[in-house]
Amino acid sequence: MARIKGAMATRKRRNKVLKLAKGYWGGKSKLFKTAKEAVMKSGQYAYIGRRQKKRNFRQLWITRISAGCKMNGMNYSTFINGLKKANINLNRKMLSEIAANDAAGFAVLCEKAKEALK
């Protein structure tokens, strides 16, 4: 019986890594060993980045809400506390959209939060 060699599987595996490394600088896109290291590291960065994206967006939303609150004479923490006491359940993403695009609507929310705190 003939011996089966792993040339095809090896070539496919190498080409898969080199395809993922396409566009990398220098030997990282041409040489298998360095390409493999670069692809593994880029995978780690991508994994971390997917988690950081959530943090960064929440931070952005809070900054926008805070800016809207300052224009209405409040700070962020008292505004959020007032909304909770007024039973207004809007997430930070929606609050930031309102603060950025509808100043009058956000002013109404600020007034409701102020009333709930009294």
C-alpha positions in Angstrom: 0.0 0.0 0.0 1.3 3.4 -0.9 2.3 5.9 1.8 0.1 9.0 2.0 2.0 12.2 2.3 0.6 15.4 3.9 1.7 17.8 1.2 -1.8 18.9 0.1 -3.0 19.5 3.7 0.2 21.4 4.6 0.0 23.6 1.5 -3.7 24.3 2.2 -3.0 25.2 5.8 -0.1 27.5 4.8 -2.1 29.2 2.0 -4.9 29.8 4.5 -2.6 31.6 6.8 -0.9 33.6 4.0 -4.3 34.6 2.7 -5.2 36.0 6.1 -1.9 37.9 6.2 -2.4 39.5 2.8 -1.6 43.2 3.0 0.7 42.9 6.0 4.0 44.7 5.7 7.2 43.0 4.6 7.8 39.4 5.3 4.7 39.1 7.4 2.7 38.7 4.2 5.2 36.4 2.4 6.9 34.1 4.9 4.8 31.5 6.6 6.4 31.5 10.0 6.2 35.3 10.5 2.8 35.4 8.8 1.4 32.8 11.3 2.7 34.9 14.2 1.2 38.1 12.8 -2.2 36.4 12.1 -2.3 35.0 15.6 -1.5 38.4 17.1 -4.1 40.2 14.9 -6.7 37.6 16.0 -5.9 38.6 19.6 -6.2 42.3 18.8 -9.5 41.7 17.1 -10.9 39.7 20.0 -9.9 42.4 22.5 -11.2 45.1 20.1 -14.6 43.6 20.0 -14.9 44.0 23.7 -13.3 47.5 23.8 -15.8 48.7 21.2 -18.7 48.1 23.6 -16.8 50.1 26.3 -16.0 52.9 23.9 -19.6 53.4 22.7 -20.9 53.4 26.3 -18.3 56.1 27.1 -19.4 58.1 24.1 -23.1 57.9 25.0 -22.4 59.0 28.6 -20.3 62.0 27.3 -23.1 63.1 25.0 -25.7 62.8 27.8 -23.5 64.7 30.2 -23.0 67.5 27.7 -26.8 67.7 27.2 -27.3 67.7 31.0 -24.8 70.5 31.5 -26.8 72.7 29.0 -29.9 72.1 31.1 -28.2 72.9 34.4 -27.7 69.4 35.7 -24.9 66.9 35.9 -25.0 63.3 34.6 -25.4 61.4 37.8 -28.3 63.5 39.2 -30.0 63.3 35.8 -29.7 59.4 35.7 -30.9 59.3 39.3 -33.8 61.5 38.5 -34.8 59.4 35.5 -34.8 56.3 37.6 -37.0 57.9 40.3 -39.4 59.2 37.6 -39.6 55.7 36.2 -38.3 56.7 32.8 -36.6 53.6 31.3 -34.5 54.8 28.4 -31.1 53.2 27.7 -28.0 55.4 27.4 -27.8 54.9 23.6 -31.3 56.4 23.1 -30.7 59.2 25.6 -27.5 60.2 23.7 -29.4 60.2 20.4 -32.1 62.5 22.0 -29.4 64.7 23.5 -27.5 65.1 20.2 -30.5 65.4 17.8 -33.5 66.8 19.8 -32.5 69.4 22.4 -36.1 70.3 23.2 -37.0 66.7 23.9 -33.9 66.3 26.1 -34.8 69.5 28.0 -38.2 67.9 28.8 -36.5 64.8 30.1 -34.2 67.0 32.3 -37.3 68.8 33.7 -38.9 65.4 34.6 -35.8 64.3 36.3 -35.6 67.5 38.3 -39.2 67.1 39.4 -38.6 63.5 40.5 -35.7 64.6 42.7 -37.8 67.1 44.6 
